[in-house]
């Protein structure tokens, strides 16, 4: 994709890798099926702030 990333360490890059995150819809569905949570509303992110 032509993406260039500069980081102080590989650990930081690994944490930001898309593969480091689980599909939230799958996590919520499994949690709901197990009776751990009750699905009420779905939020949609509008931005990210880091710092």
PDB file of N, CA, C and O in Angstrom:
ATOM      1  N   UNK A   1       0.821  -1.199   0.000  1.00  0.00           N
ATOM      2  CA  UNK A   1       0.000   0.000   0.000  1.00  0.00           C
ATOM      3  C   UNK A   1       0.860   1.255   0.000  1.00  0.00           C
ATOM      4  O   UNK A   1       0.316   2.358  -0.063  1.00  0.00           O
ATOM      5  N   UNK A   2       2.155   1.133   0.066  1.00  0.00           N
ATOM      6  CA  UNK A   2       3.026   2.297   0.056  1.00  0.00           C
ATOM      7  C   UNK A   2       3.003   3.087   1.356  1.00  0.00           C
ATOM      8  O   UNK A   2       3.149   4.309   1.344  1.00  0.00           O
ATOM      9  N   UNK A   3       2.820   2.398   2.474  1.00  0.00           N
ATOM     10  CA  UNK A   3       2.753   3.062   3.778  1.00  0.00           C
ATOM     11  C   UNK A   3       4.120   3.016   4.438  1.00  0.00           C
ATOM     12  O   UNK A   3       4.713   1.944   4.562  1.00  0.00           O
ATOM     13  N   UNK A   4       4.626   4.165   4.861  1.00  0.00           N
ATOM     14  CA  UNK A   4       5.905   4.266   5.549  1.00  0.00           C
ATOM     15  C   UNK A   4       5.637   4.664   6.998  1.00  0.00           C
ATOM     16  O   UNK A   4       4.917   5.627   7.264  1.00  0.00           O
ATOM     17  N   UNK A   5       6.222   3.912   7.933  1.00  0.00           N
ATOM     18  CA  UNK A   5       6.008   4.178   9.351  1.00  0.00           C
ATOM     19  C   UNK A   5       7.352   4.297  10.040  1.00  0.00           C
ATOM     20  O   UNK A   5       8.252   3.493   9.794  1.00  0.00           O
ATOM     21  N   UNK A   6       7.496   5.300  10.906  1.00  0.00           N
ATOM     22  CA  UNK A   6       8.710   5.472  11.701  1.00  0.00           C
ATOM     23  C   UNK A   6       8.313   5.355  13.169  1.00  0.00           C
ATOM     24  O   UNK A   6       7.380   6.016  13.625  1.00  0.00           O
ATOM     25  N   UNK A   7       9.035   4.500  13.905  1.00  0.00           N
ATOM     26  CA  UNK A   7       8.696   4.271  15.305  1.00  0.00           C
ATOM     27  C   UNK A   7       9.961   4.065  16.124  1.00  0.00           C
ATOM     28  O   UNK A   7      10.995   3.647  15.603  1.00  0.00           O
ATOM     29  N   UNK A   8       9.862   4.362  17.406  1.00  0.00           N
ATOM     30  CA  UNK A   8      10.993   4.172  18.307  1.00  0.00           C
ATOM     31  C   UNK A   8      11.260   2.699  18.574  1.00  0.00           C
ATOM     32  O   UNK A   8      12.390   2.320  18.881  1.00  0.00           O
ATOM     33  N   UNK A   9      10.221   1.856  18.457  1.00  0.00           N
ATOM     34  CA  UNK A   9      10.406   0.430  18.715  1.00  0.00           C
ATOM     35  C   UNK A   9       9.393  -0.398  17.933  1.00  0.00           C
ATOM     36  O   UNK A   9       8.343   0.103  17.530  1.00  0.00           O
ATOM     37  N   UNK A  10       9.720  -1.672  17.724  1.00  0.00           N
ATOM     38  CA  UNK A  10       8.813  -2.581  17.031  1.00  0.00           C
ATOM     39  C   UNK A  10       7.577  -2.882  17.881  1.00  0.00           C
ATOM     40  O   UNK A  10       6.513  -3.182  17.340  1.00  0.00           O
ATOM     41  N   UNK A  11       7.712  -2.805  19.221  1.00  0.00           N
ATOM     42  CA  UNK A  11       6.577  -3.083  20.103  1.00  0.00           C
ATOM     43  C   UNK A  11       5.430  -2.109  19.835  1.00  0.00           C
ATOM     44  O   UNK A  11       4.264  -2.502  19.792  1.00  0.00           O
ATOM     45  N   UNK A  12       5.776  -0.846  19.657  1.00  0.00           N
ATOM     46  CA  UNK A  12       4.748   0.167  19.379  1.00  0.00           C
ATOM     47  C   UNK A  12       4.060  -0.140  18.058  1.00  0.00           C
ATOM     48  O   UNK A  12       2.838  -0.026  17.954  1.00  0.00           O
ATOM     49  N   UNK A  13       4.827  -0.527  17.054  1.00  0.00           N
ATOM     50  CA  UNK A  13       4.238  -0.856  15.754  1.00  0.00           C
ATOM     51  C   UNK A  13       3.326  -2.071  15.860  1.00  0.00           C
ATOM     52  O   UNK A  13       2.260  -2.099  15.245  1.00  0.00           O
ATOM     53  N   UNK A  14       3.728  -3.063  16.625  1.00  0.00           N
ATOM     54  CA  UNK A  14       2.917  -4.269  16.783  1.00  0.00           C
ATOM     55  C   UNK A  14       1.580  -3.945  17.440  1.00  0.00           C
ATOM     56  O   UNK A  14       0.560  -4.541  17.094  1.00  0.00           O
ATOM     57  N   UNK A  15       1.574  -3.005  18.386  1.00  0.00           N
ATOM     58  CA  UNK A  15       0.342  -2.616  19.068  1.00  0.00           C
ATOM     59  C   UNK A  15      -0.610  -1.888  18.125  1.00  0.00           C
ATOM     60  O   UNK A  15      -1.826  -1.938  18.310  1.00  0.00           O
ATOM     61  N   UNK A  16      -0.068  -1.216  17.120  1.00  0.00           N
ATOM     62  CA  UNK A  16      -0.891  -0.442  16.194  1.00  0.00           C
ATOM     63  C   UNK A  16      -1.268  -1.229  14.945  1.00  0.00           C
ATOM     64  O   UNK A  16      -1.993  -0.718  14.091  1.00  0.00           O
ATOM     65  N   UNK A  17      -0.794  -2.447  14.827  1.00  0.00           N
ATOM     66  CA  UNK A  17      -1.115  -3.285  13.674  1.00  0.00           C
ATOM     67  C   UNK A  17      -2.594  -3.638  13.683  1.00  0.00           C
ATOM     68  O   UNK A  17      -3.130  -3.992  14.733  1.00  0.00           O
ATOM     69  N   UNK A  18      -3.271  -3.552  12.533  1.00  0.00           N
ATOM     70  CA  UNK A  18      -4.688  -3.935  12.493  1.00  0.00           C
ATOM     71  C   UNK A  18      -4.917  -5.368  12.975  1.00  0.00           C
ATOM     72  O   UNK A  18      -5.983  -5.678  13.508  1.00  0.00           O
ATOM     73  N   UNK A  19      -3.935  -6.236  12.793  1.00  0.00           N
ATOM     74  CA  UNK A  19      -4.061  -7.617  13.239  1.00  0.00           C
ATOM     75  C   UNK A  19      -4.024  -7.770  14.750  1.00  0.00           C
ATOM     76  O   UNK A  19      -4.328  -8.842  15.275  1.00  0.00           O
ATOM     77  N   UNK A  20      -3.650  -6.691  15.463  1.00  0.00           N
ATOM     78  CA  UNK A  20      -3.573  -6.740  16.923  1.00  0.00           C
ATOM     79  C   UNK A  20      -4.951  -6.582  17.569  1.00  0.00           C
ATOM     80  O   UNK A  20      -5.097  -6.770  18.777  1.00  0.00           O
ATOM     81  N   UNK A  21      -5.941  -6.242  16.780  1.00  0.00           N
ATOM     82  CA  UNK A  21      -7.281  -6.000  17.303  1.00  0.00           C
ATOM     83  C   UNK A  21      -8.245  -7.091  16.866  1.00  0.00           C
ATOM     84  O   UNK A  21      -8.139  -7.616  15.758  1.00  0.00           O
ATOM     85  N   UNK A  22      -9.185  -7.429  17.740  1.00  0.00           N
ATOM     86  CA  UNK A  22     -10.221  -8.406  17.402  1.00  0.00           C
ATOM     87  C   UNK A  22     -11.413  -7.665  16.781  1.00  0.00           C
ATOM     88  O   UNK A  22     -11.615  -6.479  17.037  1.00  0.00           O
ATOM     89  N   UNK A  23     -12.185  -8.367  15.975  1.00  0.00           N
ATOM     90  CA  UNK A  23     -13.410  -7.808  15.404  1.00  0.00           C
ATOM     91  C   UNK A  23     -14.416  -7.616  16.538  1.00  0.00           C
ATOM     92  O   UNK A  23     -14.886  -8.592  17.123  1.00  0.00           O
ATOM     93  N   UNK A  24     -14.747  -6.366  16.849  1.00  0.00           N
ATOM     94  CA  UNK A  24     -15.600  -6.073  17.999  1.00  0.00           C
ATOM     95  C   UNK A  24     -16.982  -6.695  17.854  1.00  0.00           C
ATOM     96  O   UNK A  24     -17.592  -7.082  18.851  1.00  0.00           O
ATOM     97  N   UNK A  25     -17.486  -6.796  16.624  1.00  0.00           N
ATOM     98  CA  UNK A  25     -18.798  -7.412  16.425  1.00  0.00           C
ATOM     99  C   UNK A  25     -18.787  -8.879  16.836  1.00  0.00           C
ATOM    100  O   UNK A  25     -19.754  -9.371  17.416  1.00  0.00           O
ATOM    101  N   UNK A  26     -17.693  -9.578  16.534  1.00  0.00           N
ATOM    102  CA  UNK A  26     -17.576 -10.985  16.933  1.00  0.00           C
ATOM    103  C   UNK A  26     -17.456 -11.114  18.446  1.00  0.00           C
ATOM    104  O   UNK A  26     -18.070 -11.995  19.048  1.00  0.00           O
ATOM    105  N   UNK A  27     -16.671 -10.243  19.057  1.00  0.00           N
ATOM    106  CA  UNK A  27     -16.489 -10.284  20.513  1.00  0.00           C
ATOM    107  C   UNK A  27     -17.822 -10.041  21.218  1.00  0.00           C
ATOM    108  O   UNK A  27     -18.167 -10.754  22.160  1.00  0.00           O
ATOM    109  N   UNK A  28     -18.562  -9.046  20.767  1.00  0.00           N
ATOM    110  CA  UNK A  28     -19.853  -8.734  21.382  1.00  0.00           C
ATOM    111  C   UNK A  28     -20.831  -9.883  21.178  1.00  0.00           C
ATOM    112  O   UNK A  28     -21.553 -10.250  22.105  1.00  0.00           O
ATOM    113  N   UNK A  29     -20.866 -10.453  19.982  1.00  0.00           N
ATOM    114  CA  UNK A  29     -21.809 -11.544  19.710  1.00  0.00           C
ATOM    115  C   UNK A  29     -21.521 -12.763  20.582  1.00  0.00           C
ATOM    116  O   UNK A  29     -22.445 -13.357  21.137  1.00  0.00           O
ATOM    117  N   UNK A  30     -20.251 -13.139  20.706  1.00  0.00           N
ATOM    118  CA  UNK A  30     -19.886 -14.281  21.547  1.00  0.00           C
ATOM    119  C   UNK A  30     -20.246 -13.991  23.003  1.00  0.00           C
ATOM    120  O   UNK A  30     -20.793 -14.850  23.695  1.00  0.00           O
ATOM    121  N   UNK A  31     -19.936 -12.772  23.467  1.00  0.00           N
ATOM    122  CA  UNK A  31     -20.262 -12.397  24.846  1.00  0.00           C
ATOM    123  C   UNK A  31     -21.768 -12.438  25.079  1.00  0.00           C
ATOM    124  O   UNK A  31     -22.227 -12.873  26.135  1.00  0.00           O
ATOM    125  N   UNK A  32     -22.533 -11.985  24.092  1.00  0.00           N
ATOM    126  CA  UNK A  32     -24.002 -12.021  24.188  1.00  0.00           C
ATOM    127  C   UNK A  32     -24.509 -13.462  24.212  1.00  0.00           C
ATOM    128  O   UNK A  32     -25.365 -13.812  25.025  1.00  0.00           O
ATOM    129  N   UNK A  33     -23.974 -14.293  23.316  1.00  0.00           N
ATOM    130  CA  UNK A  33     -24.395 -15.701  23.255  1.00  0.00           C
ATOM    131  C   UNK A  33     -24.107 -16.445  24.553  1.00  0.00           C
ATOM    132  O   UNK A  33     -24.855 -17.347  24.931  1.00  0.00           O
ATOM    133  N   UNK A  34     -23.022 -16.070  25.243  1.00  0.00           N
ATOM    134  CA  UNK A  34     -22.656 -16.712  26.506  1.00  0.00           C
ATOM    135  C   UNK A  34     -23.432 -16.144  27.698  1.00  0.00           C
ATOM    136  O   UNK A  34     -23.329 -16.663  28.809  1.00  0.00           O
ATOM    137  N   UNK A  35     -24.200 -15.091  27.473  1.00  0.00           N
ATOM    138  CA  UNK A  35     -24.973 -14.491  28.555  1.00  0.00           C
ATOM    139  C   UNK A  35     -24.170 -13.543  29.421  1.00  0.00           C
ATOM    140  O   UNK A  35     -24.616 -13.162  30.503  1.00  0.00           O
ATOM    141  N   UNK A  36     -22.990 -13.159  28.958  1.00  0.00           N
ATOM    142  CA  UNK A  36     -22.129 -12.253  29.730  1.00  0.00           C
ATOM    143  C   UNK A  36     -22.616 -10.812  29.616  1.00  0.00           C
ATOM    144  O   UNK A  36     -22.535 -10.045  30.575  1.00  0.00           O
ATOM    145  N   UNK A  37     -23.123 -10.449  28.434  1.00  0.00           N
ATOM    146  CA  UNK A  37     -23.577  -9.078  28.194  1.00  0.00           C
ATOM    147  C   UNK A  37     -24.946  -9.092  27.521  1.00  0.00           C
ATOM    148  O   UNK A  37     -25.378 -10.098  26.958  1.00  0.00           O
ATOM    149  N   UNK A  38     -25.608  -7.949  27.598  1.00  0.00           N
ATOM    150  CA  UNK A  38     -26.853  -7.753  26.863  1.00  0.00           C
ATOM    151  C   UNK A  38     -26.596  -6.658  25.833  1.00  0.00           C
ATOM    152  O   UNK A  38     -26.141  -5.568  26.182  1.00  0.00           O
ATOM    153  N   UNK A  39     -26.882  -6.942  24.582  1.00  0.00           N
ATOM    154  CA  UNK A  39     -26.689  -5.938  23.532  1.00  0.00           C
ATOM    155  C   UNK A  39     -27.815  -4.915  23.637  1.00  0.00           C
ATOM    156  O   UNK A  39     -28.995  -5.265  23.651  1.00  0.00           O
ATOM    157  N   UNK A  40     -27.425  -3.637  23.710  1.00  0.00           N
ATOM    158  CA  UNK A  40     -28.397  -2.564  23.846  1.00  0.00           C
ATOM    159  C   UNK A  40     -28.283  -1.567  22.693  1.00  0.00           C
ATOM    160  O   UNK A  40     -29.286  -1.207  22.077  1.00  0.00           O
ATOM    161  N   UNK A  41     -27.072  -1.128  22.409  1.00  0.00           N
ATOM    162  CA  UNK A  41     -26.851  -0.102  21.388  1.00  0.00           C
ATOM    163  C   UNK A  41     -25.499  -0.338  20.730  1.00  0.00           C
ATOM    164  O   UNK A  41     -24.606  -0.931  21.336  1.00  0.00           O
ATOM    165  N   UNK A  42     -25.343   0.124  19.490  1.00  0.00           N
ATOM    166  CA  UNK A  42     -24.060   0.003  18.795  1.00  0.00           C
ATOM    167  C   UNK A  42     -23.530   1.405  18.544  1.00  0.00           C
ATOM    168  O   UNK A  42     -24.192   2.228  17.912  1.00  0.00           O
ATOM    169  N   UNK A  43     -22.330   1.669  19.044  1.00  0.00           N
ATOM    170  CA  UNK A  43     -21.689   2.959  18.846  1.00  0.00           C
ATOM    171  C   UNK A  43     -20.859   2.944  17.577  1.00  0.00           C
ATOM    172  O   UNK A  43     -20.339   1.902  17.178  1.00  0.00           O
ATOM    173  N   UNK A  44     -20.737   4.102  16.942  1.00  0.00           N
ATOM    174  CA  UNK A  44     -19.900   4.255  15.757  1.00  0.00           C
ATOM    175  C   UNK A  44     -18.867   5.330  16.072  1.00  0.00           C
ATOM    176  O   UNK A  44     -19.235   6.462  16.387  1.00  0.00           O
ATOM    177  N   UNK A  45     -17.572   4.996  15.991  1.00  0.00           N
ATOM    178  CA  UNK A  45     -16.545   5.991  16.302  1.00  0.00           C
ATOM    179  C   UNK A  45     -16.551   7.129  15.281  1.00  0.00           C
ATOM    180  O   UNK A  45     -16.765   6.910  14.089  1.00  0.00           O
ATOM    181  N   UNK A  46     -16.313   8.346  15.771  1.00  0.00           N
ATOM    182  CA  UNK A  46     -16.240   9.487  14.865  1.00  0.00           C
ATOM    183  C   UNK A  46     -14.837  10.079  14.806  1.00  0.00           C
ATOM    184  O   UNK A  46     -14.577  10.977  14.005  1.00  0.00           O
ATOM    185  N   UNK A  47     -13.933   9.585  15.645  1.00  0.00           N
ATOM    186  CA  UNK A  47     -12.561  10.082  15.629  1.00  0.00           C
ATOM    187  C   UNK A  47     -11.713   9.374  16.659  1.00  0.00           C
ATOM    188  O   UNK A  47     -12.215   8.649  17.517  1.00  0.00           O
ATOM    189  N   UNK A  48     -10.404   9.601  16.555  1.00  0.00           N
ATOM    190  CA  UNK A  48      -9.443   9.004  17.479  1.00  0.00           C
ATOM    191  C   UNK A  48      -8.499  10.096  17.958  1.00  0.00           C
ATOM    192  O   UNK A  48      -7.985  10.873  17.153  1.00  0.00           O
ATOM    193  N   UNK A  49      -8.268  10.157  19.261  1.00  0.00           N
ATOM    194  CA  UNK A  49      -7.330  11.109  19.835  1.00  0.00           C
ATOM    195  C   UNK A  49      -6.269  10.317  20.572  1.00  0.00           C
ATOM    196  O   UNK A  49      -6.591   9.499  21.433  1.00  0.00           O
ATOM    197  N   UNK A  50      -5.007  10.550  20.243  1.00  0.00           N
ATOM    198  CA  UNK A  50      -3.901   9.875  20.924  1.00  0.00           C
ATOM    199  C   UNK A  50      -2.950  10.944  21.426  1.00  0.00           C
ATOM    200  O   UNK A  50      -2.813  12.013  20.831  1.00  0.00           O
ATOM    201  N   UNK A  51      -2.311  10.639  22.510  1.00  0.00           N
ATOM    202  CA  UNK A  51      -1.342  11.623  22.955  1.00  0.00           C
ATOM    203  C   UNK A  51      -1.120  11.511  24.374  1.00  0.00           C
ATOM    204  O   UNK A  51      -0.327  12.266  24.936  1.00  0.00           O
TER     205      UNK A  51
END
